[in-house]
């Protein structure tokens, strides 16, 4: 009887010690899981500025050629729009050939460079206007100016029986743009003499062959 009581007490103590050990182990495991196992995963975030610096894949779209572009132009107004918005006066080229006549750039060159001087602009305008509408009968106009001893070049075209002049590639804004309608070159000659800041006499005005 006494022996059975002692065995029972020993079993109880052993079970309590075992239970305490298991409790400690389980508690330690739970602490580890809660502290590390369930910690949020760190994700590297980029600011908007950093994201903007990452280039997106893709190839640049090549620009249209001169022929492709003007094939979509329908009238002289499209030409004027391009000259006003895209074309610019080439000061360096102007100063380099001042008092002389350089070989004009081709319309394709002028279109690609988007710049030039009077002879480049006149050549571009004549070719472009006649390709858009042959009834424009575009021609290069030459003005022989004295006493400065230089010539100026512009482009004429006809619409509804009237004469219009396009003059670009000059440093003088007073005479830059589209002018008209006129009945003859003489009327444009008077306009040019009146508005050009360098007052001079136009000795002659005519069409280039």
Secondary structure, DSSP 8 states (H G I E B T S, - for coil): -HHHHHHHHHHHHHHHHHHHHHHHHHHHHHHHIIIIITS--------HHHHHHS-----------HHHHHTT--SHHHHHHHHHHT-EE-HHHHHHTTTS------HHHHHHHTEE-HHHHHHHHHHHHHHH-GGG--EEEEEEEETTTEEEEEEEEEETTEEEEEE-S-S-GGG-EEEEEESSHHHHHHHHHHH-SS--EEEEEEE--
